[in-house]
Amino acid sequence: MYTGFLHLHNTLRWLILLIALVSLLKYFMGWFSQKKWGKSDNILGIIFTAAMDLQLLTGLVLYFFLSPITSAAFQNFGAAMKNADLRFYAVEHFLMMLIAVVLVHIGRSKSKKASHSRKKFGLSLVFFGIAYIIMLAAIPWSRVIA
């Protein structure tokens, strides 16, 4: 079960990074060209937010129930904080990704409430962009490349 969830979590990562990149490019072009916010812009934000939520759910299942890494960290949290790998998964990855999910939700909410298209694009671009940077920083690249 652990392996299945880990594969799902890893696959969703690439899908989310792609959706985020497409969203950021579309929102940047919309903001820069002063286009009108359209239905496709709204749907893209919904898809990105939903994908992030699904990723959060799979991550939480791994974190609290299935991962031998976090299980080891929870056995002796003080010792885990002295181990860079355990600390990364037990604290850093978890918190940074949670912050990214919150930023995506804030960006989505603020863009829905904005009255002008340029502001919708700008808010989405800022919040999704910061979330994207945080996600890139929180990905365990050593495991991805190895």
ROSEKOL-48178 format. One record per residue: residue in three letters; z, x, y of N, C-alpha, C, CB in turn. Coordinates in nm, 3 decimals. Glycine has a CB too. Layout:
+--------+---------+---------+---------+---------+---------+---------+---------+---------+---------+---------+---------+---------+
: residu :     n_w :     n_u :     n_v :    ca_w :    ca_u :    ca_v :     c_w :     c_u :     c_v :    cb_w :    cb_u :    cb_v :
+--------+---------+---------+---------+---------+---------+---------+---------+---------+---------+---------+---------+---------+
:    ALA :       Z :       X :       Y :       Z :       X :       Y :       Z :       X :       Y :       Z :       X :       Y :
...
+--------+---------+---------+---------+---------+---------+---------+---------+---------+---------+---------+---------+---------+
% end
This chain:
+--------+---------+---------+---------+---------+---------+---------+---------+---------+---------+---------+---------+---------+
: residu :     n_w :     n_u :     n_v :    ca_w :    ca_u :    ca_v :     c_w :     c_u :     c_v :    cb_w :    cb_u :    cb_v :
+--------+---------+---------+---------+---------+---------+---------+---------+---------+---------+---------+---------+---------+
:    MET :   0.000 :   0.082 :  -0.119 :   0.000 :   0.000 :   0.000 :   0.000 :   0.087 :   0.127 :   0.121 :  -0.094 :  -0.001 :
:    TYR :   0.079 :   0.196 :   0.122 :   0.085 :   0.288 :   0.236 :  -0.054 :   0.343 :   0.267 :   0.183 :   0.404 :   0.207 :
:    THR :  -0.125 :   0.387 :   0.165 :  -0.258 :   0.446 :   0.185 :  -0.354 :   0.345 :   0.246 :  -0.314 :   0.498 :   0.052 :
:    GLY :  -0.349 :   0.222 :   0.200 :  -0.436 :   0.117 :   0.255 :  -0.410 :   0.091 :   0.402 :  -0.418 :  -0.011 :   0.178 :
:    PHE :  -0.283 :   0.079 :   0.437 :  -0.248 :   0.057 :   0.578 :  -0.284 :   0.178 :   0.664 :  -0.099 :   0.025 :   0.593 :
:    LEU :  -0.264 :   0.296 :   0.609 :  -0.299 :   0.417 :   0.684 :  -0.449 :   0.425 :   0.709 :  -0.251 :   0.542 :   0.609 :
:    HIS :  -0.529 :   0.390 :   0.607 :  -0.675 :   0.389 :   0.625 :  -0.717 :   0.282 :   0.728 :  -0.746 :   0.363 :   0.490 :
:    LEU :  -0.654 :   0.165 :   0.721 :  -0.684 :   0.060 :   0.819 :  -0.648 :   0.108 :   0.959 :  -0.608 :  -0.070 :   0.784 :
:    HIS :  -0.533 :   0.168 :   0.974 :  -0.486 :   0.218 :   1.104 :  -0.582 :   0.325 :   1.156 :  -0.342 :   0.275 :   1.092 :
:    ASN :  -0.627 :   0.413 :   1.069 :  -0.720 :   0.520 :   1.109 :  -0.856 :   0.464 :   1.146 :  -0.735 :   0.622 :   0.996 :
:    THR :  -0.905 :   0.367 :   1.071 :  -1.036 :   0.307 :   1.100 :  -1.031 :   0.229 :   1.231 :  -1.079 :   0.214 :   0.985 :
:    LEU :  -0.924 :   0.155 :   1.250 :  -0.909 :   0.080 :   1.376 :  -0.905 :   0.173 :   1.496 :  -0.783 :  -0.005 :   1.372 :
:    ARG :  -0.850 :   0.292 :   1.478 :  -0.844 :   0.389 :   1.589 :  -0.983 :   0.415 :   1.644 :  -0.780 :   0.522 :   1.542 :
:    TRP :  -1.079 :   0.444 :   1.555 :  -1.215 :   0.475 :   1.600 :  -1.281 :   0.354 :   1.663 :  -1.299 :   0.525 :   1.483 :
:    LEU :  -1.256 :   0.237 :   1.607 :  -1.312 :   0.114 :   1.663 :  -1.256 :   0.089 :   1.803 :  -1.282 :  -0.006 :   1.572 :
:    ILE :  -1.128 :   0.109 :   1.819 :  -1.063 :   0.088 :   1.950 :  -1.113 :   0.189 :   2.052 :  -0.910 :   0.098 :   1.936 :
:    LEU :  -1.124 :   0.314 :   2.012 :  -1.175 :   0.415 :   2.106 :  -1.317 :   0.382 :   2.151 :  -1.171 :   0.554 :   2.043 :
:    LEU :  -1.398 :   0.330 :   2.060 :  -1.534 :   0.290 :   2.095 :  -1.534 :   0.169 :   2.188 :  -1.615 :   0.258 :   1.968 :
:    ILE :  -1.457 :   0.068 :   2.154 :  -1.448 :  -0.052 :   2.239 :  -1.396 :  -0.014 :   2.377 :  -1.355 :  -0.159 :   2.174 :
:    ALA :  -1.296 :   0.072 :   2.382 :  -1.239 :   0.115 :   2.511 :  -1.343 :   0.188 :   2.594 :  -1.117 :   0.204 :   2.489 :
:    LEU :  -1.418 :   0.276 :   2.530 :  -1.520 :   0.352 :   2.602 :  -1.629 :   0.260 :   2.657 :  -1.581 :   0.459 :   2.511 :
:    VAL :  -1.675 :   0.166 :   2.574 :  -1.776 :   0.069 :   2.619 :  -1.720 :  -0.013 :   2.735 :  -1.819 :  -0.025 :   2.502 :
:    SER :  -1.596 :  -0.058 :   2.722 :  -1.532 :  -0.137 :   2.828 :  -1.524 :  -0.058 :   2.958 :  -1.391 :  -0.182 :   2.785 :
:    LEU :  -1.478 :   0.065 :   2.948 :  -1.463 :   0.146 :   3.068 :  -1.598 :   0.172 :   3.135 :  -1.397 :   0.278 :   3.034 :
:    LEU :  -1.700 :   0.199 :   3.056 :  -1.833 :   0.221 :   3.114 :  -1.886 :   0.094 :   3.181 :  -1.931 :   0.268 :   3.006 :
:    LYS :  -1.871 :  -0.019 :   3.113 :  -1.919 :  -0.147 :   3.168 :  -1.842 :  -0.184 :   3.295 :  -1.905 :  -0.259 :   3.064 :
:    TYR :  -1.711 :  -0.164 :   3.292 :  -1.630 :  -0.198 :   3.409 :  -1.658 :  -0.102 :   3.525 :  -1.482 :  -0.195 :   3.374 :
:    PHE :  -1.682 :   0.024 :   3.494 :  -1.716 :   0.120 :   3.599 :  -1.849 :   0.083 :   3.663 :  -1.722 :   0.264 :   3.542 :
:    MET :  -1.948 :   0.050 :   3.580 :  -2.078 :   0.011 :   3.635 :  -2.067 :  -0.118 :   3.715 :  -2.181 :  -0.007 :   3.521 :
:    GLY :  -1.984 :  -0.211 :   3.668 :  -1.965 :  -0.336 :   3.741 :  -1.896 :  -0.313 :   3.874 :  -1.884 :  -0.434 :   3.659 :
:    TRP :  -1.797 :  -0.226 :   3.874 :  -1.725 :  -0.196 :   3.997 :  -1.813 :  -0.119 :   4.095 :  -1.598 :  -0.116 :   3.967 :
:    PHE :  -1.886 :  -0.022 :   4.042 :  -1.969 :   0.064 :   4.126 :  -2.088 :  -0.012 :   4.185 :  -2.017 :   0.184 :   4.047 :
:    SER :  -2.150 :  -0.098 :   4.105 :  -2.269 :  -0.170 :   4.150 :  -2.236 :  -0.303 :   4.217 :  -2.363 :  -0.194 :   4.033 :
:    GLN :  -2.108 :  -0.335 :   4.221 :  -2.061 :  -0.459 :   4.282 :  -2.123 :  -0.583 :   4.215 :  -2.091 :  -0.459 :   4.430 :
:    LYS :  -2.133 :  -0.577 :   4.081 :  -2.180 :  -0.692 :   4.003 :  -2.075 :  -0.803 :   4.004 :  -2.212 :  -0.651 :   3.858 :
:    LYS :  -2.120 :  -0.921 :   3.965 :  -2.028 :  -1.032 :   3.945 :  -1.963 :  -1.018 :   3.808 :  -2.101 :  -1.169 :   3.958 :
:    TRP :  -1.835 :  -1.050 :   3.801 :  -1.761 :  -1.050 :   3.675 :  -1.815 :  -1.165 :   3.591 :  -1.605 :  -1.065 :   3.699 :
:    GLY :  -1.864 :  -1.133 :   3.473 :  -1.926 :  -1.235 :   3.390 :  -1.847 :  -1.265 :   3.264 :  -2.064 :  -1.193 :   3.353 :
:    LYS :  -1.901 :  -1.357 :   3.188 :  -1.837 :  -1.398 :   3.062 :  -1.826 :  -1.280 :   2.966 :  -1.915 :  -1.514 :   2.997 :
:    SER :  -1.929 :  -1.196 :   2.960 :  -1.926 :  -1.081 :   2.869 :  -1.817 :  -0.981 :   2.908 :  -2.063 :  -1.011 :   2.866 :
:    ASP :  -1.791 :  -0.968 :   3.037 :  -1.684 :  -0.879 :   3.084 :  -1.548 :  -0.932 :   3.038 :  -1.687 :  -0.866 :   3.238 :
:    ASN :  -1.530 :  -1.061 :   3.046 :  -1.407 :  -1.125 :   3.002 :  -1.390 :  -1.110 :   2.851 :  -1.407 :  -1.274 :   3.041 :
:    ILE :  -1.496 :  -1.135 :   2.776 :  -1.491 :  -1.126 :   2.630 :  -1.460 :  -0.983 :   2.586 :  -1.624 :  -1.173 :   2.568 :
:    LEU :  -1.517 :  -0.886 :   2.654 :  -1.492 :  -0.746 :   2.620 :  -1.343 :  -0.712 :   2.638 :  -1.578 :  -0.653 :   2.709 :
:    GLY :  -1.283 :  -0.763 :   2.743 :  -1.139 :  -0.743 :   2.764 :  -1.056 :  -0.810 :   2.656 :  -1.099 :  -0.797 :   2.900 :
:    ILE :  -1.098 :  -0.928 :   2.614 :  -1.028 :  -1.000 :   2.506 :  -1.037 :  -0.922 :   2.376 :  -1.086 :  -1.143 :   2.488 :
:    ILE :  -1.157 :  -0.873 :   2.345 :  -1.177 :  -0.797 :   2.221 :  -1.093 :  -0.670 :   2.222 :  -1.327 :  -0.762 :   2.202 :
:    PHE :  -1.094 :  -0.599 :   2.333 :  -1.015 :  -0.476 :   2.343 :  -0.867 :  -0.505 :   2.325 :  -1.041 :  -0.407 :   2.478 :
:    THR :  -0.817 :  -0.607 :   2.392 :  -0.676 :  -0.643 :   2.382 :  -0.639 :  -0.685 :   2.240 :  -0.643 :  -0.756 :   2.481 :
:    ALA :  -0.724 :  -0.765 :   2.178 :  -0.697 :  -0.811 :   2.041 :  -0.698 :  -0.694 :   1.942 :  -0.800 :  -0.916 :   1.998 :
:    ALA :  -0.791 :  -0.602 :   1.960 :  -0.798 :  -0.485 :   1.872 :  -0.672 :  -0.398 :   1.889 :  -0.925 :  -0.401 :   1.902 :
:    MET :  -0.627 :  -0.386 :   2.011 :  -0.503 :  -0.309 :   2.036 :  -0.384 :  -0.378 :   1.970 :  -0.479 :  -0.293 :   2.188 :
:    ASP :  -0.380 :  -0.510 :   1.976 :  -0.270 :  -0.584 :   1.913 :  -0.271 :  -0.567 :   1.761 :  -0.279 :  -0.733 :   1.950 :
:    LEU :  -0.389 :  -0.574 :   1.702 :  -0.401 :  -0.554 :   1.558 :  -0.358 :  -0.412 :   1.520 :  -0.545 :  -0.580 :   1.512 :
:    GLN :  -0.397 :  -0.316 :   1.600 :  -0.358 :  -0.177 :   1.575 :  -0.206 :  -0.162 :   1.587 :  -0.429 :  -0.082 :   1.674 :
:    LEU :  -0.148 :  -0.228 :   1.685 :  -0.002 :  -0.223 :   1.702 :   0.067 :  -0.281 :   1.578 :   0.040 :  -0.301 :   1.828 :
:    LEU :   0.018 :  -0.393 :   1.528 :   0.078 :  -0.454 :   1.410 :   0.070 :  -0.362 :   1.288 :   0.010 :  -0.587 :   1.378 :
:    THR :  -0.045 :  -0.303 :   1.265 :  -0.057 :  -0.212 :   1.151 :   0.032 :  -0.090 :   1.170 :  -0.204 :  -0.168 :   1.130 :
:    GLY :   0.040 :  -0.042 :   1.294 :   0.126 :   0.071 :   1.323 :   0.273 :   0.039 :   1.303 :   0.103 :   0.117 :   1.464 :
:    LEU :   0.315 :  -0.079 :   1.341 :   0.454 :  -0.119 :   1.322 :   0.491 :  -0.131 :   1.175 :   0.482 :  -0.250 :   1.394 :
:    VAL :   0.399 :  -0.185 :   1.095 :   0.423 :  -0.193 :   0.950 :   0.438 :  -0.053 :   0.893 :   0.307 :  -0.269 :   0.879 :
:    LEU :   0.350 :   0.036 :   0.933 :   0.361 :   0.175 :   0.887 :   0.493 :   0.237 :   0.934 :   0.242 :   0.259 :   0.938 :
:    TYR :   0.522 :   0.221 :   1.060 :   0.639 :   0.284 :   1.121 :   0.771 :   0.240 :   1.056 :   0.643 :   0.254 :   1.269 :
:    PHE :   0.787 :   0.108 :   1.041 :   0.916 :   0.057 :   0.995 :   0.928 :   0.041 :   0.844 :   0.942 :  -0.073 :   1.060 :
:    PHE :   0.816 :   0.027 :   0.773 :   0.828 :  -0.008 :   0.632 :   0.760 :   0.089 :   0.534 :   0.771 :  -0.141 :   0.612 :
:    LEU :   0.647 :   0.147 :   0.570 :   0.567 :   0.216 :   0.470 :   0.560 :   0.368 :   0.483 :   0.432 :   0.163 :   0.474 :
:    SER :   0.571 :   0.420 :   0.600 :   0.546 :   0.563 :   0.622 :   0.658 :   0.652 :   0.569 :   0.527 :   0.589 :   0.769 :
:    PRO :   0.623 :   0.746 :   0.482 :   0.724 :   0.843 :   0.437 :   0.766 :   0.938 :   0.551 :   0.670 :   0.924 :   0.318 :
:    ILE :   0.680 :   0.952 :   0.649 :   0.712 :   1.041 :   0.762 :   0.824 :   0.981 :   0.846 :   0.587 :   1.064 :   0.849 :
:    THR :   0.811 :   0.855 :   0.884 :   0.916 :   0.794 :   0.965 :   1.041 :   0.768 :   0.882 :   0.867 :   0.663 :   1.028 :
:    SER :   1.024 :   0.741 :   0.754 :   1.141 :   0.726 :   0.666 :   1.223 :   0.854 :   0.665 :   1.099 :   0.689 :   0.522 :
:    ALA :   1.155 :   0.967 :   0.655 :   1.223 :   1.097 :   0.658 :   1.291 :   1.119 :   0.793 :   1.123 :   1.212 :   0.629 :
:    ALA :   1.224 :   1.078 :   0.900 :   1.283 :   1.096 :   1.034 :   1.406 :   1.009 :   1.051 :   1.179 :   1.062 :   1.142 :
:    PHE :   1.403 :   0.887 :   0.998 :   1.517 :   0.796 :   1.012 :   1.637 :   0.840 :   0.929 :   1.476 :   0.655 :   0.973 :
:    GLN :   1.616 :   0.920 :   0.826 :   1.725 :   0.968 :   0.742 :   1.822 :   1.055 :   0.823 :   1.671 :   1.047 :   0.623 :
:    ASN :   1.766 :   1.138 :   0.909 :   1.848 :   1.224 :   0.994 :   1.772 :   1.242 :   1.125 :   1.879 :   1.365 :   0.925 :
:    PHE :   1.794 :   1.151 :   1.217 :   1.716 :   1.148 :   1.341 :   1.741 :   1.273 :   1.425 :   1.749 :   1.023 :   1.422 :
:    GLY :   1.861 :   1.325 :   1.423 :   1.892 :   1.446 :   1.499 :   1.810 :   1.564 :   1.451 :   2.040 :   1.478 :   1.490 :
:    ALA :   1.800 :   1.579 :   1.320 :   1.720 :   1.687 :   1.263 :   1.572 :   1.664 :   1.289 :   1.746 :   1.700 :   1.112 :
:    ALA :   1.531 :   1.538 :   1.286 :   1.391 :   1.504 :   1.310 :   1.347 :   1.544 :   1.450 :   1.367 :   1.354 :   1.288 :
:    MET :   1.439 :   1.535 :   1.546 :   1.406 :   1.571 :   1.683 :   1.381 :   1.721 :   1.698 :   1.518 :   1.528 :   1.777 :
:    LYS :   1.430 :   1.799 :   1.604 :   1.408 :   1.944 :   1.607 :   1.281 :   1.984 :   1.535 :   1.527 :   2.015 :   1.546 :
:    ASN :   1.221 :   1.890 :   1.465 :   1.096 :   1.914 :   1.391 :   0.982 :   1.850 :   1.469 :   1.104 :   1.857 :   1.245 :
:    ALA :   0.888 :   1.932 :   1.517 :   0.781 :   1.881 :   1.605 :   0.698 :   1.771 :   1.540 :   0.690 :   1.996 :   1.645 :
:    ASP :   0.666 :   1.784 :   1.412 :   0.585 :   1.682 :   1.345 :   0.660 :   1.551 :   1.331 :   0.541 :   1.731 :   1.207 :
:    LEU :   0.783 :   1.558 :   1.286 :   0.862 :   1.435 :   1.271 :   0.888 :   1.369 :   1.406 :   0.996 :   1.466 :   1.202 :
:    ARG :   0.919 :   1.450 :   1.506 :   0.944 :   1.396 :   1.641 :   0.818 :   1.328 :   1.695 :   0.989 :   1.508 :   1.737 :
:    PHE :   0.702 :   1.389 :   1.669 :   0.578 :   1.330 :   1.718 :   0.560 :   1.188 :   1.665 :   0.457 :   1.417 :   1.679 :
:    TYR :   0.574 :   1.170 :   1.534 :   0.552 :   1.038 :   1.475 :   0.667 :   0.941 :   1.501 :   0.530 :   1.051 :   1.326 :
:    ALA :   0.789 :   0.992 :   1.501 :   0.905 :   0.904 :   1.517 :   0.925 :   0.858 :   1.661 :   1.030 :   0.974 :   1.469 :
:    VAL :   0.883 :   0.940 :   1.758 :   0.910 :   0.906 :   1.898 :   0.783 :   0.909 :   1.984 :   1.013 :   1.002 :   1.955 :
:    GLU :   0.717 :   1.022 :   1.990 :   0.610 :   1.041 :   2.088 :   0.490 :   0.950 :   2.062 :   0.565 :   1.185 :   2.087 :
:    HIS :   0.437 :   0.951 :   1.942 :   0.321 :   0.868 :   1.908 :   0.355 :   0.721 :   1.929 :   0.276 :   0.894 :   1.762 :
:    PHE :   0.468 :   0.681 :   1.876 :   0.510 :   0.541 :   1.885 :   0.522 :   0.495 :   2.031 :   0.645 :   0.522 :   1.812 :
:    LEU :   0.594 :   0.570 :   2.113 :   0.616 :   0.528 :   2.252 :   0.488 :   0.532 :   2.335 :   0.721 :   0.618 :   2.317 :
:    MET :   0.409 :   0.637 :   2.317 :   0.286 :   0.647 :   2.397 :   0.188 :   0.535 :   2.361 :   0.220 :   0.784 :   2.375 :
:    MET :   0.177 :   0.503 :   2.234 :   0.086 :   0.395 :   2.194 :   0.139 :   0.260 :   2.239 :   0.065 :   0.396 :   2.043 :
:    LEU :   0.269 :   0.242 :   2.235 :   0.328 :   0.117 :   2.285 :   0.301 :   0.102 :   2.434 :   0.480 :   0.114 :   2.257 :
:    ILE :   0.313 :   0.210 :   2.508 :   0.283 :   0.207 :   2.652 :   0.135 :   0.173 :   2.674 :   0.318 :   0.344 :   2.718 :
:    ALA :   0.047 :   0.229 :   2.592 :  -0.096 :   0.200 :   2.605 :  -0.124 :   0.052 :   2.581 :  -0.177 :   0.285 :   2.506 :
:    VAL :  -0.060 :  -0.006 :   2.480 :  -0.078 :  -0.149 :   2.452 :  -0.029 :  -0.233 :   2.571 :  -0.003 :  -0.190 :   2.323 :
:    VAL :   0.085 :  -0.198 :   2.625 :   0.140 :  -0.272 :   2.740 :   0.045 :  -0.261 :   2.859 :   0.281 :  -0.217 :   2.778 :
:    LEU :  -0.008 :  -0.142 :   2.885 :  -0.102 :  -0.125 :   2.997 :  -0.228 :  -0.208 :   2.979 :  -0.139 :   0.023 :   3.011 :
:    VAL :  -0.278 :  -0.216 :   2.857 :  -0.397 :  -0.297 :   2.830 :  -0.365 :  -0.444 :   2.858 :  -0.445 :  -0.279 :   2.683 :
:    HIS :  -0.248 :  -0.490 :   2.817 :  -0.211 :  -0.629 :   2.844 :  -0.193 :  -0.655 :   2.993 :  -0.082 :  -0.665 :   2.769 :
:    ILE :  -0.134 :  -0.561 :   3.063 :  -0.117 :  -0.576 :   3.208 :  -0.254 :  -0.580 :   3.275 :  -0.030 :  -0.460 :   3.267 :
:    GLY :  -0.342 :  -0.489 :   3.237 :  -0.476 :  -0.486 :   3.295 :  -0.552 :  -0.615 :   3.268 :  -0.554 :  -0.369 :   3.241 :
:    ARG :  -0.541 :  -0.665 :   3.148 :  -0.609 :  -0.790 :   3.112 :  -0.553 :  -0.906 :   3.195 :  -0.593 :  -0.819 :   2.961 :
:    SER :  -0.422 :  -0.914 :   3.206 :  -0.358 :  -1.021 :   3.281 :  -0.394 :  -1.015 :   3.430 :  -0.207 :  -1.014 :   3.264 :
:    LYS :  -0.387 :  -0.896 :   3.487 :  -0.417 :  -0.881 :   3.629 :  -0.565 :  -0.909 :   3.658 :  -0.381 :  -0.741 :   3.677 :
:    SER :  -0.653 :  -0.869 :   3.567 :  -0.796 :  -0.895 :   3.590 :  -0.826 :  -1.044 :   3.582 :  -0.881 :  -0.818 :   3.488 :
:    LYS :  -0.755 :  -1.116 :   3.496 :  -0.775 :  -1.261 :   3.488 :  -0.733 :  -1.330 :   3.617 :  -0.696 :  -1.320 :   3.370 :
:    LYS :  -0.627 :  -1.279 :   3.677 :  -0.571 :  -1.343 :   3.796 :  -0.641 :  -1.303 :   3.925 :  -0.425 :  -1.310 :   3.807 :
:    ALA :  -0.716 :  -1.192 :   3.922 :  -0.783 :  -1.144 :   4.044 :  -0.890 :  -1.244 :   4.087 :  -0.846 :  -1.004 :   4.021 :
:    SER :  -0.907 :  -1.256 :   4.217 :  -1.000 :  -1.357 :   4.269 :  -1.142 :  -1.305 :   4.291 :  -0.947 :  -1.410 :   4.399 :
:    HIS :  -1.158 :  -1.175 :   4.306 :  -1.291 :  -1.119 :   4.333 :  -1.335 :  -1.030 :   4.218 :  -1.290 :  -1.040 :   4.464 :
:    SER :  -1.464 :  -1.030 :   4.192 :  -1.520 :  -0.952 :   4.082 :  -1.488 :  -0.805 :   4.094 :  -1.670 :  -0.972 :   4.075 :
:    ARG :  -1.503 :  -0.750 :   4.214 :  -1.478 :  -0.606 :   4.232 :  -1.334 :  -0.572 :   4.197 :  -1.509 :  -0.564 :   4.378 :
:    LYS :  -1.242 :  -0.658 :   4.233 :  -1.102 :  -0.635 :   4.201 :  -1.078 :  -0.648 :   4.050 :  -1.012 :  -0.734 :   4.278 :
:    LYS :  -1.144 :  -0.743 :   3.986 :  -1.133 :  -0.758 :   3.840 :  -1.179 :  -0.631 :   3.770 :  -1.215 :  -0.879 :   3.791 :
:    PHE :  -1.294 :  -0.581 :   3.810 :  -1.346 :  -0.457 :   3.751 :  -1.252 :  -0.340 :   3.778 :  -1.486 :  -0.427 :   3.804 :
:    GLY :  -1.205 :  -0.330 :   3.901 :  -1.119 :  -0.219 :   3.939 :  -0.987 :  -0.219 :   3.865 :  -1.094 :  -0.223 :   4.087 :
:    LEU :  -0.923 :  -0.334 :   3.855 :  -0.796 :  -0.343 :   3.783 :  -0.813 :  -0.310 :   3.635 :  -0.735 :  -0.482 :   3.799 :
:    SER :  -0.917 :  -0.366 :   3.575 :  -0.944 :  -0.338 :   3.433 :  -0.971 :  -0.190 :   3.413 :  -1.063 :  -0.420 :   3.383 :
:    LEU :  -1.049 :  -0.134 :   3.502 :  -1.084 :   0.007 :   3.493 :  -0.960 :   0.097 :   3.502 :  -1.184 :   0.044 :   3.604 :
:    VAL :  -0.873 :   0.069 :   3.595 :  -0.753 :   0.151 :   3.614 :  -0.658 :   0.138 :   3.494 :  -0.681 :   0.111 :   3.743 :
:    PHE :  -0.622 :   0.017 :   3.459 :  -0.524 :  -0.001 :   3.352 :  -0.580 :   0.040 :   3.216 :  -0.478 :  -0.146 :   3.347 :
:    PHE :  -0.704 :   0.001 :   3.186 :  -0.765 :   0.040 :   3.058 :  -0.789 :   0.191 :   3.055 :  -0.897 :  -0.036 :   3.035 :
:    GLY :  -0.824 :   0.248 :   3.169 :  -0.848 :   0.392 :   3.176 :  -0.722 :   0.473 :   3.150 :  -0.906 :   0.429 :   3.310 :
:    ILE :  -0.612 :   0.432 :   3.210 :  -0.485 :   0.501 :   3.187 :  -0.444 :   0.486 :   3.041 :  -0.374 :   0.446 :   3.281 :
:    ALA :  -0.460 :   0.365 :   2.987 :  -0.428 :   0.342 :   2.846 :  -0.513 :   0.430 :   2.756 :  -0.448 :   0.193 :   2.809 :
:    TYR :  -0.641 :   0.444 :   2.789 :  -0.732 :   0.526 :   2.709 :  -0.687 :   0.673 :   2.709 :  -0.876 :   0.515 :   2.764 :
:    ILE :  -0.649 :   0.722 :   2.823 :  -0.602 :   0.861 :   2.834 :  -0.474 :   0.880 :   2.751 :  -0.576 :   0.899 :   2.982 :
:    ILE :  -0.384 :   0.785 :   2.760 :  -0.259 :   0.793 :   2.683 :  -0.290 :   0.788 :   2.533 :  -0.163 :   0.678 :   2.721 :
:    MET :  -0.382 :   0.701 :   2.493 :  -0.420 :   0.695 :   2.352 :  -0.476 :   0.827 :   2.304 :  -0.521 :   0.583 :   2.328 :
:    LEU :  -0.564 :   0.887 :   2.383 :  -0.622 :   1.015 :   2.343 :  -0.514 :   1.122 :   2.330 :  -0.727 :   1.060 :   2.445 :
:    ALA :  -0.414 :   1.118 :   2.417 :  -0.306 :   1.216 :   2.411 :  -0.214 :   1.192 :   2.290 :  -0.224 :   1.212 :   2.540 :
:    ALA :  -0.204 :   1.067 :   2.245 :  -0.109 :   1.032 :   2.139 :  -0.171 :   1.034 :   1.999 :  -0.052 :   0.897 :   2.165 :
:    ILE :  -0.300 :   1.056 :   1.989 :  -0.363 :   1.062 :   1.857 :  -0.325 :   1.194 :   1.790 :  -0.518 :   1.048 :   1.868 :
:    PRO :  -0.287 :   1.188 :   1.663 :  -0.253 :   1.312 :   1.591 :  -0.380 :   1.388 :   1.552 :  -0.169 :   1.281 :   1.465 :
:    TRP :  -0.439 :   1.458 :   1.647 :  -0.569 :   1.523 :   1.626 :  -0.567 :   1.624 :   1.514 :  -0.614 :   1.590 :   1.753 :
:    SER :  -0.455 :   1.688 :   1.491 :  -0.449 :   1.787 :   1.381 :  -0.472 :   1.721 :   1.247 :  -0.313 :   1.861 :   1.381 :
:    ARG :  -0.431 :   1.598 :   1.231 :  -0.453 :   1.524 :   1.106 :  -0.596 :   1.469 :   1.100 :  -0.352 :   1.408 :   1.093 :
:    VAL :  -0.652 :   1.436 :   1.214 :  -0.787 :   1.380 :   1.218 :  -0.888 :   1.488 :   1.180 :  -0.820 :   1.324 :   1.359 :
:    ILE :  -0.869 :   1.606 :   1.235 :  -0.965 :   1.715 :   1.214 :  -0.945 :   1.782 :   1.079 :  -0.952 :   1.818 :   1.326 :
:    ALA :  -0.823 :   1.788 :   1.032 :  -0.794 :   1.857 :   0.905 :  -0.849 :   1.786 :   0.784 :  -0.647 :   1.874 :   0.888 :
+--------+---------+---------+---------+---------+---------+---------+---------+---------+---------+---------+---------+---------+
% end
